[in-house]
Amino acid sequence: MLQNHDSAKTDYVRARMSPDVKEAAEAVFSKLGLGHTEAIRLFYQQVVLNQGLPFGIKIPNAETVRAMKQVKSRKGLTRYKDEKQLFDKFR
């Protein structure tokens, strides 16, 4: 269960990440009026409340894994000259 918000905050969390991700996330936090510390604290509180991650994480099914491997290998992909040609395929 969540502890009282007035409890001592003495533990630290350290994480390494790419500077691009950090900068982009902090821009979002800023728009929300949050610093990175508050955002991390909110994330941890949501993990506790949800008894898991506060968003869905799924293991891709076999079809998705095949598609991901195909894209990574760049084999068997269909190429289009522009978006119009692509969208015409679905009309």
N, CA and C of each residue as an Amber inpcrd file, in Angstrom:
protein
   273
   0.8340000  -1.1830000   0.0000000   0.0000000   0.0000000   0.0000000
   0.8810000   1.2510000   0.0000000   0.3630000   2.3400000  -0.4970000
   1.1420000   3.5730000  -0.5400000   1.3590000   4.1150000   0.8580000
   2.5630000   4.6130000   1.0710000   2.8480000   5.2290000   2.3500000
   2.3610000   6.6690000   2.3410000   2.2710000   7.2140000   3.5010000
   1.8890000   8.6100000   3.6700000   2.8480000   9.4910000   2.8620000
   2.3030000  10.4760000   2.1770000   3.1220000  11.3830000   1.3620000
   4.1240000  12.1620000   2.1980000   3.8900000  12.2360000   3.5120000
   4.7950000  12.9700000   4.3870000   5.9630000  12.1190000   4.8560000
   5.9850000  10.8220000   4.5010000   7.0690000   9.9590000   4.9570000
   8.3880000  10.4250000   4.3420000   9.4630000  10.1010000   5.0440000
  10.7920000  10.5310000   4.5930000  11.1160000   9.9110000   3.2410000
  11.6310000  10.7190000   2.3460000  12.0350000  10.2610000   1.0210000
  13.5580000  10.1630000   1.0340000  14.0550000   8.9720000   1.3590000
  15.4980000   8.8260000   1.5330000  16.1480000   7.8950000   0.5150000
  15.3720000   7.1160000  -0.2340000  15.9560000   6.2110000  -1.2250000
  16.1350000   6.9340000  -2.5560000  17.1010000   6.4460000  -3.3290000
  17.3960000   7.0230000  -4.6300000  17.1170000   6.0030000  -5.7290000
  16.7540000   6.5040000  -6.9000000  16.5990000   5.6890000  -8.0980000
  17.5210000   6.2840000  -9.1410000  18.3540000   5.4240000  -9.7330000
  19.2620000   5.8840000 -10.7920000  19.0010000   5.0410000 -12.0230000
  18.9920000   5.6690000 -13.1620000  18.7740000   4.9400000 -14.4100000
  19.5770000   5.6010000 -15.5190000  20.1290000   4.7770000 -16.3980000
  20.8430000   5.2960000 -17.5610000  19.9130000   5.1940000 -18.7590000
  19.9180000   6.2230000 -19.5930000  19.0940000   6.2290000 -20.7960000
  19.7160000   7.1600000 -21.8160000  19.2140000   7.0730000 -23.0230000
  19.7700000   7.9340000 -24.0690000  19.3750000   9.3840000 -23.7850000
  20.2650000  10.3110000 -24.0770000  19.9610000  11.7270000 -23.8620000
  18.7250000  12.1910000 -24.6360000  18.5040000  11.6340000 -25.8340000
  17.3430000  12.0270000 -26.6370000  16.0330000  11.6810000 -25.9390000
  15.9650000  10.4670000 -25.3810000  14.7520000  10.0390000 -24.6830000
  14.5380000  10.8960000 -23.4410000  15.6060000  11.1290000 -22.7010000
  15.5110000  11.9450000 -21.4840000  14.9920000  13.3410000 -21.8120000
  15.5680000  13.9520000 -22.8310000  15.1740000  15.3150000 -23.2120000
  13.7120000  15.3620000 -23.6690000  13.3060000  14.3940000 -24.4900000
  11.9240000  14.3700000 -24.9910000  10.9380000  14.1450000 -23.8530000
  11.2720000  13.2360000 -22.9460000  10.3800000  12.9710000 -21.8110000
  10.2790000  14.1950000 -20.9070000  11.3960000  14.8370000 -20.6500000
  11.3730000  16.0140000 -19.7760000  10.5960000  17.1660000 -20.4050000
  10.5760000  17.2480000 -21.7250000   9.7480000  18.2660000 -22.3830000
   8.2680000  17.9980000 -22.1110000   7.8830000  16.7180000 -22.1640000
   6.4920000  16.3520000 -21.8480000   6.1920000  16.6470000 -20.3860000
   7.1030000  16.2520000 -19.4880000   6.9000000  16.5170000 -18.0600000
   6.7140000  18.0090000 -17.8150000   7.5110000  18.8220000 -18.4820000
   7.4270000  20.2720000 -18.3160000   6.0510000  20.7930000 -18.7040000
   5.5100000  20.2890000 -19.8120000   4.1720000  20.7040000 -20.2410000
   3.1110000  20.3130000 -19.2170000   3.3940000  19.2390000 -18.4680000
   2.4630000  18.7780000 -17.4380000   2.7250000  19.4370000 -16.0870000
   3.7460000  20.2830000 -16.0330000   4.0840000  20.9510000 -14.7820000
   4.8160000  20.0430000 -13.8080000   5.5020000  19.0330000 -14.3370000
   6.2190000  18.0720000 -13.4990000   7.7100000  18.1270000 -13.7610000
   8.4750000  17.8550000 -12.7380000   9.8940000  17.6050000 -12.9110000
  10.0900000  16.1070000 -13.0710000  11.3050000  15.6960000 -13.4060000
  11.5200000  14.2620000 -13.6010000  11.3480000  13.4810000 -12.3050000
  11.6930000  14.0700000 -11.1720000  11.5290000  13.3840000  -9.8910000
  10.0550000  13.1100000  -9.6110000   9.2050000  14.1120000  -9.8240000
   7.7600000  13.9090000  -9.6050000   7.2010000  12.8730000 -10.5670000
   7.6590000  12.8980000 -11.8140000   7.1730000  11.9400000 -12.8070000
   7.5560000  10.5100000 -12.4140000   8.7820000  10.3240000 -11.9660000
   9.2160000   8.9920000 -11.5320000   8.4270000   8.5530000 -10.3010000
   8.2150000   9.4660000  -9.3770000   7.4370000   9.1520000  -8.1740000
   6.0130000   8.7420000  -8.5500000   5.4010000   9.4700000  -9.4920000
   4.0540000   9.1060000  -9.9630000   4.0470000   7.7260000 -10.6100000
   5.0570000   7.4340000 -11.4150000   5.1520000   6.1210000 -12.0490000
   5.2100000   5.0280000 -10.9860000   6.0670000   5.1740000  -9.9960000
   6.1820000   4.1790000  -8.9420000   4.8640000   4.0190000  -8.1750000
   4.1900000   5.1270000  -7.8910000   2.9070000   5.0480000  -7.1900000
   1.8750000   4.2940000  -8.0180000   1.8710000   4.5150000  -9.3320000
   0.9360000   3.8120000 -10.2140000   1.2640000   2.3200000 -10.2880000
   2.5360000   1.9710000 -10.2720000   2.9260000   0.5570000 -10.2480000
   2.3630000  -0.1120000  -9.0000000   2.4950000   0.5560000  -7.8670000
   1.9780000   0.0040000  -6.6110000   0.4550000  -0.1150000  -6.6760000
  -0.2260000   0.9360000  -7.1140000  -1.6950000   0.9140000  -7.1670000
  -2.2270000  -0.1370000  -8.1320000  -1.5450000  -0.3130000  -9.2780000
  -1.9870000  -1.2760000 -10.2970000  -1.4430000  -2.6780000 -10.0650000
  -0.5240000  -2.8020000  -9.1110000   0.1660000  -4.0730000  -8.8860000
   0.7910000  -4.5920000 -10.1840000   1.3480000  -3.6910000 -10.9430000
   1.9960000  -3.9990000 -12.2090000   2.2550000  -2.6980000 -12.9340000
   2.7510000  -2.8110000 -14.1390000   2.9980000  -1.6030000 -14.9190000
   1.6740000  -0.9180000 -15.2400000   1.6560000   0.4100000 -15.2390000
   0.4080000   1.1280000 -15.4770000   0.0400000   1.2430000 -16.9620000
   0.5910000   0.3610000 -17.7690000   0.2790000   0.3080000 -19.1980000
   0.5580000  -1.1130000 -19.6530000  -0.0630000  -1.4950000 -20.7480000
   0.0760000  -2.8580000 -21.2310000   1.4130000  -3.1280000 -21.9010000
   2.0430000  -4.2050000 -21.5210000   3.2500000  -4.6970000 -22.1670000
   2.9100000  -6.1020000 -22.6340000   3.0670000  -6.3430000 -23.9090000
   2.6740000  -7.6340000 -24.4440000   3.8290000  -8.2750000 -25.1950000
   3.8750000  -9.5850000 -25.1170000   4.8460000 -10.3440000 -25.9020000
   4.2400000 -10.5030000 -27.2850000   4.9630000 -10.1300000 -28.3320000
   4.3900000 -10.2150000 -29.6810000   4.0860000 -11.6570000 -30.0700000
   2.9860000 -11.8280000 -30.8070000   2.6310000 -13.1680000 -31.2780000
   3.5410000 -13.5570000 -32.4420000   3.4140000 -14.8130000 -32.9010000
   4.3030000 -15.3410000 -33.9370000   4.2490000 -14.5220000 -35.2260000
   3.0590000 -14.0910000 -35.6170000   2.9150000 -13.3090000 -36.8490000
   3.6580000 -11.9780000 -36.7380000   3.5380000 -11.3370000 -35.5970000
   4.2210000 -10.0590000 -35.3830000   5.7340000 -10.2500000 -35.3660000
   6.1980000 -11.3200000 -34.7210000   7.6400000 -11.6060000 -34.6830000
   8.1740000 -11.8130000 -36.1010000   7.4300000 -12.5730000 -36.9380000
   7.8470000 -12.7770000 -38.3310000   7.9280000 -11.4530000 -39.0800000
   6.9220000 -10.5970000 -38.8970000   6.9060000  -9.3000000 -39.5730000
   8.0740000  -8.4300000 -39.1140000   8.3790000  -8.4580000 -37.8360000
   9.4980000  -7.6710000 -37.3140000  10.8260000  -8.1540000 -37.8980000
  10.9880000  -9.4710000 -37.9890000  12.2110000 -10.0270000 -38.5750000
  12.3120000  -9.6680000 -40.0550000  11.1750000  -9.6910000 -40.7510000
  11.1560000  -9.3480000 -42.1780000  11.5960000  -7.9050000 -42.3820000
  11.0800000  -7.0180000 -41.5750000  11.4460000  -5.6020000 -41.6870000
  12.9230000  -5.4140000 -41.3560000  13.3800000  -6.0880000 -40.2980000
  14.7820000  -5.9460000 -39.9040000  15.7250000  -6.4390000 -40.9980000
  15.3490000  -7.5350000 -41.6640000  16.1930000  -8.0840000 -42.7260000
  16.0210000  -7.3350000 -44.0460000  14.9330000  -6.5580000 -44.1400000
  14.6090000  -5.7700000 -45.3310000  14.3520000  -6.6540000 -46.5490000
  13.9180000  -7.9060000 -46.3080000  13.6210000  -8.8430000 -47.3970000
  12.1170000  -9.0370000 -47.5050000  11.6260000  -9.1180000 -48.7460000
  10.2130000  -9.3830000 -48.9660000   9.2960000  -8.2010000 -48.6960000
   9.8510000  -7.0150000 -48.6110000   9.0360000  -5.8310000 -48.3570000
   8.4990000  -5.2760000 -49.6710000   7.3050000  -4.7270000 -49.6290000
   6.7300000  -4.0730000 -50.7930000   7.0850000  -2.5960000 -50.7300000
   7.5690000  -2.0730000 -51.8200000   7.9290000  -0.6510000 -51.8670000
   6.9140000   0.0990000 -52.7230000   6.6350000   1.3250000 -52.3250000
   5.7110000   2.1930000 -53.0480000   6.4350000   3.4740000 -53.3810000
   6.0810000   4.0650000 -54.5260000   6.7810000   5.2910000 -54.9240000
   6.3400000   6.4800000 -54.0740000   5.1070000   6.4320000 -53.5500000
   4.6150000   7.5080000 -52.6920000   3.4180000   6.9980000 -51.8910000
   2.9140000   7.8420000 -50.9900000   1.7940000   7.4220000 -50.1330000
   0.5090000   7.1990000 -50.9310000   0.3320000   7.9110000 -52.0240000
  -0.8670000   7.7200000 -52.8460000  -0.9150000   6.2890000 -53.3800000
   0.2070000   5.8150000 -53.8860000   0.2560000   4.4520000 -54.4040000
  -0.0340000   3.4450000 -53.2820000   0.4800000   3.6940000 -52.1250000
   0.2260000   2.8220000 -50.9730000  -1.2620000   2.8070000 -50.6250000
  -1.8530000   3.9840000 -50.4810000  -3.2650000   4.0570000 -50.0730000
  -4.1930000   3.5490000 -51.1520000  -3.8130000   3.6900000 -52.4190000
  -4.6310000   3.1530000 -53.5150000  -4.7730000   1.6420000 -53.4030000
  -3.7670000   0.9990000 -52.8500000  -3.8150000  -0.4500000 -52.6760000
  -4.9780000  -0.8660000 -51.7690000  -5.3520000  -0.0160000 -50.8260000
  -6.3690000  -0.3660000 -49.8320000  -7.7710000   0.1440000 -50.2170000
  -7.9170000   0.7420000 -51.3640000  -9.2290000   1.2620000 -51.7800000
  -9.9700000   0.2400000 -52.5660000
